[in-house]
Amino acid sequence: MTPRINPSILAADFANLEHELGRIASADLVHVDIMDNHFVPNLTFGLPMVERLQEVSPIPLDVHLMIDDPDRWAPGYAEAGAYSVTFHAEAAGEPVTLARRLRDIGARAGIALKPGTDSAPYLDLLPEFDQVLVMTVEPGFGGQAFISETMPKLARLADAVHDAGLDVWLQVDGGITAETIGIAAEAGADTFVAGSAVFNGDVPADRIASLRAAAAAHPHRHGTGHR
């Protein structure tokens, strides 16, 4: 499996987003963080921005909802054409019902877990999701340091997905750099959100290729005692 690199536009130049999207056309998806200043202490984009990004992006949108009441709001992002819509387990009232709704609309359904959220209640629900996002920082701000203590949780999820023979992507978001991406890959991640590690350079395409190669060099080995 070729690792997926999803650059986060939180690190892009907001005044030139269409140009910035063109600079990361070699990525797999573009990660779009939606923050509402309620679920997290920050405010970013909303549905109108996503609708416009959908019109101009050369790669699919990977929408990450860090918002209250995703049961109400998440379907709108799927209807806007987002390829993947991920909501937080801590905010959803009926996560399985919501995931099924997103799939019915045509989007991949993802569920995100904060660093302190246990994966155990969701292991039996994995067939209901297309992606699990393990936050490797506290959600709300870019530029934070990678929390290595989240790796055993990621490894448990990876083993559960493997043992059940599921096609569930395991994404990590937060502090992903050329130094940390291998750690996450060894723990089982196959989809990586990177912000400054992609955009803080002259040629984002080169950084995307380097991150992809670094992840591929550290394959996960299942059943290594993380349960």
Buried (B, 14 or more C-beta within 10 A) or exposed (E): EEBBBBBBBBBBEEEEBEEBBBBBEBBBBBBBBBBBEEBBEBEBBBBEBBBBBBEEBEBBBBBBBBBBBBBEBBBBBBBBBBBBBBBBBBBBEEBBEBBEBBBEBEBBBBBBBBBEBEBEEBBEBBBBBBBBBBBBBBBBBBEBEBBEEBBBBBBBBBBBBBEEEEEBBBBBBBBBBBEBBBBBBBBBBBBBBBBBBBBEEEEBBEBBBBBBEBBBEBEBEEEEEBE
